[in-house]
Every structure is written in structure tokens, then in C-alpha cells.
Amino acid sequence: MINQALSRLLTEMEKEKDRKKLFEMIADIEPVASKHSTEEIITALRGHDAGKLFTND
Amino acid sequence: MTSRVVLDSNVFSKLFLQEKDRRLAVDLIIELGNRDIEILAPSLFLYEVLSVAAYSNFSTQSAYELLLQQQKVNLKLVEIDRDIIQTAIAITAQGHPNSGYPSFYDSAYHALAIQNECQFITADKKHMIKAEKFGYITLLQDWKTLF
């Protein structure tokens, strides 16, 4: 019982450490300017117009 | 109570791009971490985020390290199974010849959310318009309505 509680506590502490590191990494990011928005880039990557292209074939 | 969400790569990638809605993405990802909410995404997510980084001249190594840390906290990348694919196929069938049909990629994310009965958070308004009737979808700008 005590071991289980200790194990849970250690897991939670580890998780908290990971969370803190993630938040620090996010805070340290220096975002870059881009000609296109993420939506536009992802849309291009996903080939949105392919459906229309094939439909018209 | 929301315990998991599906996150579009176009939201996560805003962490390293200067965009007007970047703060929304940062706040959302921090909130998900604080609330211990699991982030689900198809494995495709990894390739897309790294591709956006490469295209934008943001360090792909830094983007990868960010992804790895996010995985330690609450990001789970999953392979899409038969049920998810069938749902994605149903979504792609919706649309209009003029306005276009949802892409299989967008639909795979959306189907993953539907199969897990959770929300797909995306910045893609076009997919939202095409597939809103399937539900389980929230725009980045509206994420605060989830909690």
C-alpha cells in the first residue's frame, strides 16, 4: 500500500518535471515569420485539391 | 469532463510560427498539459509538424525535441485502424463538386476524434465548414468553450 502510494507520488513528480520542461521549451521558442500560415502549408501538404482533380477526371 | 482531444498539426505548428493566433495555440497546449488531457493524433502529425518547420526555416531539430517532450507529457501518436478509416471515408464523401471535398488527411484526424468521442481541434475553417455535421470538431479560436 505504501509502495503503491510512493510509486504514484514518484510518477506524479516525474510528470510534473516533464510538464515544467515542456512549458519552458514553449516559452523559449522564438517563432519565425513565414510567408504562409500553418493552415496554408498543411493544406498544401495534404493536397486538398486532389479530390477535385480526380472528381473532374 | 474532457479527458482527451485530437489536435491538428496546424495548431501545434503555430508554436513556432509568428501568426496572429499563435497565443491561442500556446494557451491551449499549456491548458491541456495543466489539465492532464491526452492529445491524440495520427502518426502523420509528426511528419506534418516537421515539414512545416522545414518549410518555415524553423529548426527541425528543435521542433522534433518539442514533439518528444510533448509526448512525454500528453501527446500520443496513433496508427489509424479500420474503424477510423471507414469513418474517414464517410467524411471524405461529403462536400460539393464546386467547394471541394474534405481531404482524407483532414478526415483521418476528424475520424480519430469521432471514434474516441472527443473533439478535433483545428485551425482549418474550410474543413470545419465541409464536415461540421459530423460533430466532434472545434476551431482553435473556440477552444475555451471546451472547458
Backbone of each chain as ProteinMPNN parsed JSONL, in Angstrom:
{"seq_chain_A": "MINQALSRLLTEMEKEKDRKKLFEMIADIEPVASKHSTEEIITALRGHDAGKLFTND", "coords_chain_A": {"N_chain_A": [[0.833, -1.211, 0.0], [1.86, 1.259, 0.897], [4.025, 1.318, -0.792], [2.726, 1.485, -3.248], [1.533, 3.996, -3.06], [3.8, 5.558, -2.875], [4.975, 5.02, -5.318], [3.064, 6.13, -7.014], [3.33, 8.804, -6.288], [5.969, 9.333, -7.06], [5.725, 8.968, -9.807], [3.981, 11.06, -10.399], [5.573, 13.218, -9.681], [7.592, 13.003, -11.56], [6.133, 13.436, -13.859], [5.352, 16.048, -13.463], [7.787, 17.294, -13.615], [8.429, 16.838, -16.307], [6.339, 18.253, -17.487], [6.918, 20.847, -16.669], [9.343, 21.25, -17.959], [8.499, 21.115, -20.625], [6.823, 23.387, -20.761], [8.705, 25.363, -20.349], [10.272, 25.028, -22.615], [8.433, 25.77, -24.576], [8.03, 28.419, -23.87], [10.522, 29.437, -24.452], [10.708, 29.406, -27.176], [11.48, 31.02, -30.194], [9.471, 32.344, -32.329], [9.212, 32.009, -35.896], [8.931, 34.099, -38.799], [6.675, 33.544, -41.476], [5.903, 33.137, -44.926], [3.544, 31.958, -45.422], [0.57, 30.831, -43.716], [0.162, 28.371, -41.072], [-2.083, 26.849, -41.658], [-2.282, 27.147, -44.418], [0.098, 25.965, -45.274], [-0.138, 23.331, -44.312], [-2.46, 22.592, -45.639], [-1.553, 22.607, -48.264], [0.341, 20.564, -48.072], [-1.334, 18.407, -47.608], [-2.627, 18.148, -49.945], [-5.137, 19.286, -50.849], [-6.616, 19.861, -53.175], [-6.613, 17.614, -54.631], [-8.803, 15.858, -54.487], [-10.806, 17.208, -55.919], [-9.545, 17.329, -58.36], [-9.382, 14.604, -59.132], [-12.072, 14.041, -59.185], [-12.893, 15.464, -61.359], [-11.785, 14.081, -63.417]], "CA_chain_A": [[0.0, 0.0, 0.0], [2.771, 2.399, 0.977], [4.798, 1.283, -2.031], [1.859, 1.97, -4.329], [1.391, 5.449, -2.868], [5.106, 6.135, -3.192], [5.137, 4.887, -6.763], [2.189, 7.154, -7.619], [3.929, 10.101, -5.997], [7.152, 9.479, -7.923], [5.231, 9.147, -11.187], [3.423, 12.402, -10.483], [6.707, 14.156, -9.637], [8.266, 12.897, -12.862], [5.229, 14.068, -14.819], [5.417, 17.487, -13.205], [9.088, 17.734, -14.144], [8.299, 16.854, -17.772], [5.433, 19.336, -17.841], [7.652, 22.103, -16.446], [10.332, 21.371, -19.04], [7.755, 21.434, -21.854], [6.376, 24.779, -20.718], [9.906, 26.192, -20.522], [10.653, 24.942, -24.033], [7.462, 26.576, -25.338], [8.3, 29.837, -23.558], [11.807, 29.828, -25.058], [10.651, 29.397, -28.645], [11.444, 32.295, -30.913], [8.722, 31.995, -33.545], [9.738, 32.584, -37.137], [7.939, 34.633, -39.741], [6.53, 32.685, -42.644], [5.072, 33.738, -45.974], [2.228, 31.31, -45.396], [0.092, 30.394, -42.404], [0.244, 26.903, -40.909], [-3.215, 26.24, -42.368], [-1.965, 27.099, -45.852], [1.174, 24.979, -45.503], [-0.695, 21.983, -44.1], [-3.407, 22.346, -46.731], [-0.747, 22.252, -49.442], [0.923, 19.235, -47.814], [-2.381, 17.384, -47.663], [-3.13, 18.049, -51.316], [-6.583, 19.473, -50.799], [-7.294, 19.927, -54.459], [-6.548, 16.322, -55.31], [-10.166, 15.315, -54.576], [-11.474, 17.885, -57.027], [-8.833, 16.931, -59.582], [-9.789, 13.258, -59.513], [-13.507, 14.07, -59.477], [-13.085, 16.018, -62.702], [-11.193, 13.203, -64.439]], "C_chain_A": [[0.87, 1.265, 0.0], [3.596, 2.491, -0.306], [4.0, 1.842, -3.205], [1.737, 3.488, -4.264], [2.68, 6.157, -3.253], [5.34, 6.135, -4.698], [4.299, 5.949, -7.493], [2.792, 8.546, -7.467], [5.129, 10.368, -6.909], [6.75, 9.715, -9.369], [4.727, 10.574, -11.374], [4.539, 13.459, -10.491], [7.434, 14.193, -10.985], [7.45, 13.63, -13.933], [5.309, 15.595, -14.687], [6.716, 18.067, -13.767], [9.03, 17.855, -15.674], [7.428, 18.018, -18.241], [6.156, 20.686, -17.749], [8.649, 22.33, -17.585], [9.64, 21.747, -20.353], [7.357, 22.908, -21.872], [7.561, 25.736, -20.889], [10.337, 26.206, -21.994], [9.729, 25.824, -24.879], [7.75, 28.075, -25.118], [9.571, 30.334, -24.245], [11.783, 29.896, -26.591], [10.667, 30.821, -29.196], [10.755, 32.028, -32.24], [9.263, 32.712, -34.777], [8.592, 33.107, -38.005], [7.867, 33.7, -40.939], [5.618, 33.372, -43.652], [3.642, 33.211, -45.894], [1.861, 30.892, -43.981], [0.235, 28.875, -42.301], [-0.899, 26.228, -41.661], [-2.885, 26.08, -43.855], [-0.903, 26.029, -46.147], [0.631, 23.557, -45.375], [-1.672, 21.619, -45.223], [-2.649, 21.922, -47.992], [-0.154, 20.85, -49.277], [-0.099, 18.125, -48.012], [-3.034, 17.279, -49.036], [-4.624, 18.179, -51.415], [-7.281, 19.406, -52.137], [-7.305, 18.598, -55.19], [-7.94, 15.728, -55.51], [-10.892, 15.878, -55.778], [-10.882, 17.431, -58.353], [-9.324, 15.563, -60.062], [-11.265, 13.211, -59.888], [-13.738, 14.529, -60.913], [-12.511, 15.133, -63.81], [-12.269, 12.403, -65.157]], "O_chain_A": [[0.652, 2.197, -0.774], [3.836, 3.576, -0.835], [4.528, 2.573, -4.043], [1.828, 4.176, -5.281], [2.659, 7.218, -3.877], [5.831, 7.107, -5.272], [4.755, 6.575, -8.449], [2.766, 9.356, -8.393], [5.29, 11.461, -7.453], [7.34, 10.537, -10.07], [5.013, 11.216, -12.384], [4.462, 14.456, -11.209], [7.829, 15.25, -11.476], [7.991, 14.337, -14.783], [5.33, 16.321, -15.681], [6.742, 19.17, -14.314], [9.51, 18.829, -16.255], [7.722, 18.677, -19.238], [6.025, 21.543, -18.623], [8.785, 23.438, -18.104], [10.131, 22.592, -21.101], [7.534, 23.593, -22.879], [7.425, 26.794, -21.503], [10.713, 27.244, -22.54], [10.182, 26.532, -25.779], [7.718, 28.876, -26.053], [9.68, 31.513, -24.581], [12.725, 30.384, -27.215], [9.954, 31.7, -28.713], [11.384, 31.538, -33.178], [9.709, 33.857, -34.71], [7.46, 32.625, -37.947], [8.876, 33.136, -41.362], [4.688, 34.091, -43.285], [2.678, 33.896, -46.237], [2.733, 30.63, -43.152], [0.406, 28.184, -43.305], [-0.714, 25.156, -42.238], [-3.158, 25.047, -44.466], [-0.994, 25.294, -47.13], [0.901, 22.696, -46.212], [-1.701, 20.481, -45.692], [-3.057, 20.996, -48.694], [-0.147, 20.054, -50.215], [0.221, 17.048, -48.514], [-3.889, 16.423, -49.262], [-5.305, 17.322, -51.978], [-8.418, 18.942, -52.224], [-7.928, 18.466, -56.243], [-8.233, 15.162, -56.563], [-11.51, 15.149, -56.554], [-11.594, 17.184, -59.327], [-9.64, 15.382, -61.237], [-11.672, 12.461, -60.775], [-14.647, 14.056, -61.595], [-12.721, 15.397, -64.994], [-11.959, 11.611, -66.048]]}, "seq_chain_B": "MTSRVVLDSNVFSKLFLQEKDRRLAVDLIIELGNRDIEILAPSLFLYEVLSVAAYSNFSTQSAYELLLQQQKVNLKLVEIDRDIIQTAIAITAQGHPNSGYPSFYDSAYHALAIQNECQFITADKKHMIKAEKFGYITLLQDWKTLF", "coords_chain_B": {"N_chain_B": [[-16.672, 15.577, -18.717], [-13.763, 16.625, -20.297], [-11.296, 14.448, -21.38], [-9.541, 13.821, -23.264], [-8.277, 15.001, -26.438], [-8.218, 15.459, -29.994], [-5.618, 16.77, -31.803], [-4.948, 19.066, -34.343], [-2.214, 19.209, -36.635], [-1.825, 21.695, -37.66], [-2.396, 23.38, -35.614], [-0.565, 22.783, -33.554], [1.813, 23.462, -34.859], [1.781, 26.174, -34.826], [3.127, 26.964, -32.632], [5.723, 27.58, -33.283], [5.602, 29.454, -35.299], [5.208, 32.828, -36.376], [2.211, 34.017, -35.95], [-1.049, 35.49, -36.008], [-2.829, 34.154, -34.364], [-1.228, 32.668, -32.731], [-0.885, 32.854, -29.955], [-3.239, 31.771, -28.981], [-2.898, 29.069, -29.583], [-0.653, 28.45, -28.026], [-1.658, 28.928, -25.431], [-3.695, 27.024, -25.367], [-2.271, 24.563, -25.57], [-0.754, 24.628, -23.259], [-2.803, 24.648, -21.383], [-3.941, 22.127, -21.841], [-1.853, 20.547, -20.98], [-1.67, 21.284, -18.26], [-4.136, 20.405, -17.352], [-3.873, 17.76, -17.665], [-4.773, 16.476, -19.955], [-5.128, 14.154, -22.504], [-3.504, 14.263, -25.631], [-4.391, 13.243, -28.719], [-3.221, 12.066, -31.872], [-2.951, 11.233, -35.342], [-0.188, 9.286, -36.626], [0.839, 10.636, -38.717], [0.928, 13.288, -37.951], [3.465, 13.88, -36.854], [5.158, 13.968, -39.155], [3.971, 16.073, -40.504], [4.252, 18.284, -38.767], [7.04, 18.484, -38.635], [7.542, 18.974, -41.304], [6.354, 21.472, -41.677], [8.03, 22.969, -40.052], [10.464, 22.684, -41.446], [9.813, 23.885, -43.895], [9.385, 26.462, -43.047], [11.78, 27.341, -42.205], [12.356, 26.985, -39.538], [14.153, 25.477, -36.934], [14.305, 22.085, -37.521], [15.242, 20.193, -35.812], [14.82, 21.352, -33.303], [12.041, 21.48, -33.376], [11.464, 18.771, -33.402], [12.486, 17.972, -30.915], [10.74, 19.351, -29.3], [8.369, 18.028, -29.908], [9.006, 15.493, -28.899], [9.178, 16.059, -26.174], [6.592, 16.871, -25.708], [5.342, 14.455, -26.125], [6.231, 13.059, -23.899], [4.722, 14.27, -22.0], [1.853, 14.469, -22.745], [1.151, 13.783, -25.352], [-0.037, 11.494, -27.69], [0.743, 9.509, -30.325], [-0.991, 7.811, -32.821], [-1.707, 4.873, -34.773], [-3.963, 4.747, -37.439], [-6.907, 2.791, -37.397], [-9.059, 0.213, -38.835], [-11.775, 0.983, -38.321], [-11.536, 3.712, -37.959], [-10.587, 4.472, -40.427], [-12.783, 3.778, -42.029], [-14.666, 5.613, -41.079], [-13.377, 7.956, -41.796], [-13.48, 7.715, -44.547], [-16.217, 7.99, -44.952], [-16.515, 10.656, -44.218], [-15.005, 11.964, -46.185], [-16.624, 11.667, -48.329], [-18.47, 13.6, -48.171], [-19.412, 16.842, -49.227], [-19.045, 19.25, -51.878], [-19.07, 19.438, -55.407], [-18.196, 21.926, -56.364], [-17.219, 23.393, -54.145], [-15.494, 21.62, -53.129], [-14.175, 18.581, -51.603], [-13.783, 17.111, -48.331], [-10.393, 16.484, -47.4], [-8.623, 13.345, -47.324], [-6.722, 13.304, -45.374], [-7.395, 15.394, -43.52], [-9.795, 14.299, -42.783], [-9.045, 11.916, -41.579], [-7.888, 12.736, -39.165], [-10.176, 13.896, -38.067], [-11.905, 11.708, -37.966], [-10.57, 10.12, -36.138], [-11.065, 11.531, -33.815], [-13.855, 11.313, -33.691], [-14.182, 8.538, -33.366], [-13.041, 8.266, -30.889], [-14.713, 9.681, -29.38], [-14.246, 12.406, -28.796], [-13.123, 15.855, -29.048], [-11.996, 17.272, -32.109], [-9.542, 19.506, -32.541], [-8.932, 22.159, -34.547], [-7.378, 24.523, -36.824], [-8.375, 24.882, -39.216], [-10.683, 26.296, -41.042], [-12.004, 25.687, -43.363], [-12.254, 22.898, -43.502], [-13.874, 22.565, -41.328], [-16.261, 23.772, -42.19], [-16.958, 22.055, -44.267], [-17.32, 19.593, -42.989], [-18.729, 19.84, -40.654], [-21.148, 18.778, -39.873], [-20.696, 16.266, -38.885], [-19.951, 16.612, -36.335], [-18.061, 16.721, -33.238], [-15.932, 18.512, -33.541], [-13.911, 21.372, -33.173], [-13.035, 24.736, -33.569], [-9.815, 26.287, -33.359], [-9.992, 28.904, -32.416], [-12.131, 28.747, -30.744], [-11.499, 27.207, -28.552], [-11.679, 27.563, -25.798], [-14.266, 27.102, -25.095], [-14.486, 24.485, -24.562], [-13.788, 23.821, -21.988]], "CA_chain_B": [[-15.318, 16.133, -18.495], [-12.872, 16.3, -21.397], [-10.071, 13.786, -20.916], [-8.633, 13.751, -24.408], [-8.659, 15.723, -27.65], [-7.361, 15.229, -31.162], [-5.076, 18.085, -32.151], [-4.455, 19.19, -35.716], [-0.821, 19.671, -36.716], [-1.801, 23.132, -37.966], [-2.446, 24.095, -34.325], [0.725, 22.589, -32.861], [2.873, 24.158, -35.599], [1.737, 27.608, -34.519], [4.066, 27.238, -31.541], [6.985, 28.14, -33.777], [5.407, 30.424, -36.388], [4.606, 34.105, -35.965], [0.878, 34.172, -36.534], [-1.865, 36.275, -35.081], [-3.498, 33.284, -33.395], [-0.238, 31.815, -32.054], [-1.119, 32.867, -28.491], [-4.336, 30.82, -28.72], [-2.331, 27.708, -29.624], [0.213, 28.302, -26.842], [-2.523, 28.815, -24.246], [-4.395, 25.729, -25.433], [-1.359, 23.447, -25.29], [-0.427, 24.711, -21.829], [-4.006, 24.23, -20.632], [-4.056, 20.668, -21.975], [-0.824, 19.974, -20.107], [-2.049, 21.509, -16.862], [-5.314, 19.594, -17.022], [-3.52, 16.36, -17.909], [-5.649, 15.977, -21.026], [-4.338, 13.451, -23.517], [-3.603, 14.753, -27.008], [-4.254, 12.161, -29.694], [-3.025, 12.49, -33.264], [-2.417, 10.158, -36.183], [1.275, 9.375, -36.715], [1.056, 11.653, -39.748], [1.167, 14.542, -37.224], [4.913, 14.076, -36.736], [5.697, 14.373, -40.465], [3.441, 17.39, -40.872], [4.867, 19.326, -37.933], [8.436, 18.647, -39.071], [7.521, 19.581, -42.649], [6.08, 22.913, -41.51], [9.274, 23.552, -39.524], [11.45, 22.733, -42.539], [9.362, 24.868, -44.87], [9.422, 27.807, -42.462], [13.142, 27.607, -41.728], [12.5, 26.82, -38.092], [14.992, 24.289, -36.743], [13.53, 20.832, -37.426], [15.73, 19.511, -34.607], [14.093, 21.945, -32.168], [10.639, 21.052, -33.486], [11.422, 17.353, -33.022], [12.673, 17.902, -29.456], [9.476, 19.816, -28.715], [7.427, 16.911, -30.059], [9.392, 14.427, -27.965], [8.802, 16.48, -24.825], [5.12, 16.834, -25.654], [4.988, 13.031, -25.986], [6.464, 12.668, -22.506], [3.673, 14.855, -21.153], [0.471, 14.051, -23.034], [0.875, 13.532, -26.777], [0.011, 10.082, -28.092], [0.57, 9.325, -31.762], [-1.617, 6.501, -33.022], [-1.962, 4.401, -36.136], [-5.411, 4.687, -37.618], [-7.35, 1.416, -37.639], [-10.099, 0.037, -39.844], [-12.963, 1.785, -37.997], [-11.216, 5.126, -38.197], [-10.512, 4.654, -41.883], [-14.156, 3.762, -42.554], [-15.283, 6.904, -40.73], [-12.724, 8.971, -42.638], [-14.028, 7.558, -45.905], [-17.568, 8.594, -44.932], [-16.37, 12.124, -44.177], [-14.499, 12.465, -47.479], [-17.697, 11.602, -49.331], [-19.289, 14.8, -48.013], [-18.832, 18.02, -49.869], [-19.731, 19.715, -53.086], [-18.092, 19.492, -56.508], [-17.645, 23.274, -56.522], [-16.435, 23.833, -52.972], [-14.498, 20.586, -52.846], [-14.479, 17.546, -50.626], [-12.75, 17.042, -47.28], [-9.275, 15.616, -47.788], [-8.537, 12.149, -46.477], [-5.857, 13.641, -44.239], [-8.23, 16.103, -42.536], [-10.845, 13.378, -42.334], [-8.441, 10.916, -40.685], [-7.83, 13.397, -37.849], [-11.551, 14.08, -37.589], [-12.437, 10.365, -37.66], [-9.92, 9.682, -34.893], [-11.815, 12.182, -32.734], [-15.207, 10.723, -33.629], [-14.071, 7.184, -32.804], [-12.673, 8.383, -29.467], [-15.741, 10.533, -28.779], [-13.649, 13.621, -28.25], [-13.112, 16.948, -30.013], [-10.878, 17.52, -33.017], [-9.28, 20.952, -32.51], [-8.242, 22.525, -35.78], [-7.44, 25.927, -37.244], [-8.815, 24.812, -40.614], [-12.11, 26.642, -41.129], [-12.604, 25.058, -44.552], [-12.687, 21.536, -43.15], [-14.994, 22.741, -40.389], [-17.474, 24.045, -42.972], [-17.307, 20.871, -45.061], [-17.608, 18.377, -42.215], [-19.265, 20.206, -39.348], [-22.323, 17.975, -39.494], [-20.269, 15.054, -38.181], [-19.726, 16.964, -34.937], [-16.749, 16.414, -32.645], [-14.913, 19.39, -34.126], [-13.87, 22.71, -32.572], [-11.984, 25.586, -34.126], [-8.836, 26.777, -32.385], [-10.469, 30.163, -31.822], [-13.22, 28.457, -29.786], [-11.086, 26.113, -27.669], [-12.047, 27.796, -24.384], [-15.633, 26.613, -24.845], [-14.394, 23.053, -24.218], [-13.5, 23.587, -20.569]], "C_chain_B": [[-14.412, 15.68, -19.646], [-11.613, 15.633, -20.864], [-9.062, 13.623, -22.05], [-9.172, 14.59, -25.56], [-7.778, 15.212, -28.785], [-6.905, 16.614, -31.623], [-4.532, 18.072, -33.588], [-3.005, 19.686, -35.7], [-0.763, 21.168, -37.031], [-1.949, 23.985, -36.705], [-1.083, 23.993, -33.636], [1.829, 23.409, -33.532], [2.886, 25.663, -35.344], [2.671, 27.966, -33.373], [5.328, 27.911, -32.067], [6.834, 29.05, -34.996], [4.77, 31.707, -35.837], [3.272, 34.26, -36.674], [-0.006, 34.852, -35.518], [-2.563, 35.399, -34.032], [-2.515, 32.328, -32.687], [-0.527, 31.73, -30.556], [-2.23, 31.878, -28.111], [-3.798, 29.398, -28.642], [-1.46, 27.452, -28.395], [-0.652, 28.078, -25.598], [-3.239, 27.465, -24.208], [-3.47, 24.596, -25.009], [-0.92, 23.45, -23.819], [-1.617, 24.245, -20.975], [-4.171, 22.702, -20.681], [-3.041, 19.966, -21.074], [-1.206, 20.104, -18.644], [-3.213, 20.633, -16.425], [-5.074, 18.101, -17.243], [-4.462, 15.714, -18.926], [-4.776, 15.374, -22.126], [-4.58, 14.065, -24.899], [-3.382, 13.559, -27.934], [-4.006, 12.761, -31.076], [-2.566, 11.286, -34.062], [-0.907, 10.357, -36.349], [1.729, 10.378, -37.782], [1.433, 13.022, -39.149], [2.655, 14.89, -37.172], [5.504, 14.604, -38.045], [5.23, 15.784, -40.827], [4.111, 18.502, -40.07], [6.312, 19.57, -38.383], [8.515, 19.276, -40.465], [7.267, 21.078, -42.563], [7.34, 23.605, -41.003], [10.293, 23.719, -40.649], [11.084, 23.819, -43.547], [9.579, 26.291, -44.36], [10.809, 28.22, -41.99], [13.238, 27.698, -40.208], [13.289, 25.519, -37.919], [14.141, 23.015, -36.591], [13.961, 20.03, -36.193], [14.979, 20.038, -33.37], [12.627, 21.509, -32.179], [10.495, 19.597, -33.033], [11.571, 17.191, -31.508], [11.403, 18.355, -28.725], [8.422, 18.701, -28.77], [7.725, 15.794, -29.062], [8.977, 14.783, -26.534], [7.287, 16.458, -24.659], [4.65, 15.382, -25.483], [5.189, 12.552, -24.545], [5.321, 13.144, -21.612], [2.293, 14.28, -21.493], [0.15, 13.792, -24.502], [1.011, 12.048, -27.09], [-0.249, 9.989, -29.594], [0.05, 7.917, -32.009], [-1.72, 6.156, -34.512], [-3.475, 4.311, -36.306], [-5.817, 3.27, -38.01], [-8.515, 1.397, -38.633], [-11.334, 0.922, -39.582], [-12.721, 3.267, -38.289], [-11.167, 5.395, -39.701], [-11.917, 4.68, -42.497], [-14.867, 5.081, -42.265], [-14.694, 8.017, -41.598], [-13.258, 8.906, -44.07], [-15.416, 8.205, -45.993], [-17.474, 10.116, -44.942], [-15.93, 12.66, -45.544], [-15.58, 12.468, -48.554], [-18.59, 12.839, -49.26], [-18.612, 15.975, -48.717], [-19.606, 18.366, -51.118], [-18.69, 19.814, -54.2], [-17.451, 20.871, -56.661], [-16.74, 23.676, -55.367], [-15.392, 22.8, -52.58], [-14.944, 19.636, -51.75], [-13.409, 17.558, -49.542], [-11.626, 16.111, -47.73], [-9.25, 14.411, -46.849], [-7.705, 12.436, -45.233], [-6.659, 14.344, -43.131], [-9.226, 15.131, -41.921], [-10.291, 12.313, -41.393], [-8.319, 11.489, -39.275], [-9.233, 13.44, -37.233], [-12.146, 12.728, -37.161], [-11.827, 9.816, -36.363], [-10.657, 10.277, -33.688], [-13.2, 11.548, -32.571], [-15.144, 9.349, -32.963], [-13.71, 7.215, -31.322], [-13.649, 9.267, -28.685], [-15.132, 11.753, -28.081], [-13.577, 14.669, -29.367], [-11.83, 16.975, -30.84], [-10.682, 19.038, -33.039], [-8.404, 21.318, -33.698], [-8.324, 24.028, -36.026], [-8.008, 26.024, -38.665], [-10.325, 25.045, -40.727], [-12.784, 25.95, -42.309], [-13.083, 23.651, -44.235], [-13.899, 21.6, -42.224], [-16.301, 22.925, -41.167], [-17.928, 22.776, -43.71], [-17.818, 19.71, -44.213], [-18.206, 18.644, -40.843], [-20.385, 19.285, -38.894], [-21.952, 16.678, -38.777], [-20.004, 15.324, -36.694], [-18.301, 16.668, -34.504], [-15.627, 17.271, -33.242], [-15.037, 20.793, -33.518], [-12.74, 23.497, -33.225], [-11.06, 26.071, -33.012], [-9.368, 28.012, -31.655], [-11.52, 29.926, -30.73], [-12.79, 27.477, -28.695], [-11.538, 26.298, -26.219], [-13.461, 27.318, -24.065], [-15.619, 25.149, -24.393], [-14.256, 22.812, -22.722], [-14.358, 24.461, -19.654]], "O_chain_B": [[-14.312, 14.486, -19.928], [-10.936, 16.184, -19.996], [-7.89, 13.326, -21.823], [-10.371, 14.853, -25.645], [-6.729, 14.611, -28.555], [-7.723, 17.515, -31.807], [-3.769, 17.189, -33.979], [-2.625, 20.488, -34.847], [0.223, 21.834, -36.713], [-1.658, 25.181, -36.728], [-0.523, 24.996, -33.194], [2.68, 23.983, -32.852], [3.879, 26.34, -35.613], [2.976, 29.14, -33.162], [5.934, 28.725, -31.37], [7.822, 29.38, -35.652], [3.912, 31.666, -34.955], [3.22, 34.596, -37.858], [0.251, 34.8, -34.315], [-2.852, 35.867, -32.931], [-2.922, 31.314, -32.12], [-0.424, 30.657, -29.96], [-2.172, 31.235, -27.063], [-4.178, 28.621, -27.766], [-1.518, 26.378, -27.796], [-0.409, 27.159, -24.816], [-3.368, 26.846, -23.152], [-3.843, 23.764, -24.182], [-0.739, 22.392, -23.217], [-1.448, 23.541, -19.979], [-4.501, 22.073, -19.676], [-3.333, 18.928, -20.482], [-1.082, 19.15, -17.876], [-3.272, 20.178, -15.283], [-5.968, 17.283, -17.032], [-4.885, 14.568, -18.773], [-3.826, 15.993, -22.606], [-5.717, 14.347, -25.277], [-2.315, 12.945, -27.929], [-4.519, 13.832, -31.403], [-1.874, 10.414, -33.536], [-0.411, 11.477, -36.224], [2.847, 10.891, -37.745], [2.159, 13.804, -39.764], [3.052, 16.03, -37.412], [6.262, 15.574, -38.041], [5.988, 16.581, -41.38], [4.49, 19.535, -40.623], [6.75, 20.715, -38.498], [9.448, 20.021, -40.764], [7.884, 21.862, -43.283], [7.684, 24.694, -41.462], [10.91, 24.776, -40.784], [11.943, 24.579, -43.994], [9.909, 27.199, -45.122], [10.993, 29.308, -41.444], [14.092, 28.4, -39.666], [13.103, 24.572, -38.683], [13.358, 22.892, -35.649], [13.169, 19.293, -35.607], [14.56, 19.265, -32.509], [12.047, 21.208, -31.135], [9.525, 19.238, -32.364], [10.878, 16.382, -30.891], [11.044, 17.816, -27.678], [7.689, 18.469, -27.809], [6.816, 15.223, -28.459], [8.492, 13.935, -25.784], [6.768, 16.077, -23.61], [3.675, 15.12, -24.778], [4.414, 11.742, -24.037], [4.994, 12.514, -20.607], [1.641, 13.679, -20.64], [-1.014, 13.6, -24.852], [2.032, 11.426, -26.797], [-1.326, 10.345, -30.072], [0.584, 6.946, -31.473], [-1.806, 7.031, -35.374], [-4.18, 3.848, -35.409], [-5.169, 2.63, -38.838], [-8.896, 2.426, -39.191], [-11.872, 1.532, -40.506], [-13.595, 3.969, -38.798], [-11.649, 6.423, -40.176], [-12.206, 5.497, -43.372], [-15.589, 5.601, -43.116], [-15.409, 8.9, -42.071], [-13.458, 9.935, -44.714], [-15.744, 8.874, -46.972], [-18.269, 10.785, -45.601], [-16.428, 13.688, -46.002], [-15.474, 13.173, -49.558], [-19.373, 13.098, -50.174], [-17.386, 16.062, -48.779], [-20.687, 17.833, -51.371], [-17.556, 20.228, -53.957], [-16.286, 20.971, -57.047], [-15.653, 24.22, -55.563], [-14.503, 23.087, -51.779], [-15.945, 19.858, -51.069], [-12.271, 17.96, -49.787], [-11.873, 15.082, -48.359], [-9.781, 14.452, -45.739], [-7.957, 11.876, -44.166], [-6.61, 13.947, -41.967], [-9.469, 15.136, -40.714], [-11.002, 11.854, -40.499], [-8.615, 10.801, -38.298], [-9.447, 13.083, -36.075], [-12.804, 12.627, -36.125], [-12.501, 9.132, -35.592], [-10.847, 9.609, -32.672], [-13.649, 11.283, -31.456], [-15.96, 9.037, -32.096], [-14.04, 6.288, -30.582], [-13.447, 9.56, -27.507], [-15.463, 12.074, -26.94], [-13.938, 14.383, -30.509], [-10.734, 16.733, -30.333], [-11.556, 19.771, -33.502], [-7.277, 20.84, -33.828], [-9.209, 24.712, -35.513], [-8.105, 27.111, -39.235], [-11.13, 24.133, -40.537], [-13.98, 25.659, -42.269], [-14.174, 23.25, -44.64], [-14.823, 20.794, -42.328], [-17.318, 22.312, -40.843], [-19.118, 22.467, -43.768], [-18.655, 18.93, -44.667], [-18.19, 17.774, -39.973], [-20.561, 19.037, -37.701], [-22.8, 16.061, -38.133], [-19.852, 14.396, -35.9], [-17.438, 16.394, -35.338], [-14.505, 16.797, -33.423], [-16.138, 21.323, -33.372], [-11.634, 22.989, -33.408], [-11.481, 26.24, -31.868], [-9.215, 28.146, -30.441], [-11.766, 30.797, -29.896], [-13.646, 26.962, -27.975], [-11.753, 25.323, -25.498], [-13.813, 27.15, -22.898], [-16.625, 24.637, -23.901], [-14.568, 21.725, -22.236], [-14.234, 24.382, -18.432]]}, "name": "protein", "num_of_chains": 2, "seq": "MINQALSRLLTEMEKEKDRKKLFEMIADIEPVASKHSTEEIITALRGHDAGKLFTNDMTSRVVLDSNVFSKLFLQEKDRRLAVDLIIELGNRDIEILAPSLFLYEVLSVAAYSNFSTQSAYELLLQQQKVNLKLVEIDRDIIQTAIAITAQGHPNSGYPSFYDSAYHALAIQNECQFITADKKHMIKAEKFGYITLLQDWKTLF"}
